[in-house]
Amino acid sequence: MLGTLMLMKACRLVVAAFLVSLVTSGCGLGQSTTADGTSTTYTCCDATDVDTVYQPGQKLILHWIVTPGTAPASKSPQVELTARLTGPYADPSELKSATTGKAAPAAGQATFQAPPVRPSGAADERPSSVIPIAEDALPGYYHLTFAIREGGGSVGGASIVLVAPQA
């Protein structure tokens, strides 16, 4: 039994050393690279963008997180970043029920949308989407949806934003 445990520890050390050598040599784990390099990627957004309580008449500014690639900006595929707010809902559970089709949309529902952003892919670029919240927006919970469209495909996500009554 003791011999088996020592053999298992030795095998784990060999496997760990092999994985470390793959990572440090640039092979194996991590982002794949072609002769042209990797594309710049975008994700939404700074946590404070979503965690802030907004009021009617304010602008929600989503600061996109940029992970620079190694491909020249001129070779980066065209990317489009979109974002919108839809609501209001009385509470987060009502919002979730409506967005999954388990409940009807809220009465008096409004959508506020940012113009599409088309970043160039430059390393120093910091794109943002600006969603103007109407002066007459009703208070409540709003469904924030965002998407990154690239080369015929898209990936997106959602969050919840609170719009409070004007003080």
Buried (B, 14 or more C-beta within 10 A) or exposed (E): EEEEEEEEEEEEEEEEEEEEEEEEEEEEEEEEEEEEEBBBBBEBBBEEBBEEEBBBEBEBBBBBEBEBBEBEBEEBEEBBBBBBBBBBBEEEEBBBBBBEEEBEEBEEBBEBBBEEBEBEBBEEBEBBBEBBBEEEBBBBBBBBBBBBBBEEEEEEEBBBBBBEEEE
